[in-house]
Amino acid sequence: MDIATNMAALQVTGAQAAEPGKAAPDAAQSAAREFEAMFLSQMVDEMLAQVDIGDFGGGQAEEHWRSFMAEAFGRQIAEQGGAGITASLRGALEAYAQTKAEQEQGG
């Protein structure tokens, strides 16, 4: 698990703890978008690993720069609407927060 994955997990936790029993909509949206960007970055990185760079590529430096480029692509894709993961995650976070609030009120 890398730093980006840990940060996304912390932001999801922060979204859930923003208001006890209820995730703030902006925090849930932000956490979901950050997770989608991280996921898309990983997917783009895998795709770029399969591309033949030709005579000008190769080596360890290419691997490092490829990850930076993949992260930038992933963030841009997520900011421009993404793949629909943000909406699904936001709905799940809000449902979780609502269920938790109902359990705290009833229990």
Number of C-alpha atoms within 10 A of each C-alpha: 5 6 8 16 14 11 15 21 16 13 20 24 16 16 25 23 15 17 12 12 18 21 25 19 16 12 21 28 21 18 26 27 24 24 24 25 27 22 20 24 25 16 15 19 20 14 11 16 15 8 8 10 11 7 6 8 11 11 8 9 9 14 15 10 11 17 18 14 16 22 22 17 17 23 21 15 16 24 14 8 12 17 12 11 18 23 17 10 19 23 16 14 25 19 14 16 22 15 14 16 16 13 11 11 9 7 6
